[in-house]
Amino acid sequence: MKNKILFIFPFFIFSCACSGNYTPKPRAYFYIDLPQPVYRPLENYSQFTFDISNHAHVKEIRDSLGTKWFNIEYPHYNAGIYCSYFPVNKETLVVKAKESEQMAYFHKIKADGIDEYEFARPEKKLYGLVYEIKGNVASPVQFVLTDSVRSFFRGALYFDNPSNIDSISPVLAYINRDIHIILESFQWKQ
């Protein structure tokens, strides 16, 4: 009798321990604290002004040709909006618009899709396009703004360490809201 119990007991334990309802657990990511931003005007430039978050800072860059660029950096999130301004005329406006489109569609190799949204504020002489690039890409949001006569402004959001889109989606939504504030508050100073 004792041998029968010792023989049946391991089978009983084994049958209770093995369940056919195993579900793999998804990968977990750290919680990202996203503070409420306060917006302030960026007025360091003679051609334009717009509002930026108090959680971002501006880093100016000059290239070897003396061209002045700037990045709106989010150091806590390893992200930045790379911005550039170009004075244009009718011919160079078309060239800059085509270059910007090519830069956005360069990501189509890895993108799950690219959505284009037109942006227009005729009362401010402000026209543009916003490219939302879906999937695991280096630059998920890009935009261009112009007055269609003299000025062209381009911005592209980049993450320093691009990773799984699921892990950065809260930060992407947070910075995307800041991009929409930039678009809404943008004004030419001409």
Summary of the structure (lengths in Angstrom):
residues: 190
radius of gyration: 25.3
end to end distance: 98.7
largest distance: 98.7
contacts: 475
relative contact order: 0.17
helix: 33%
strand: 35%
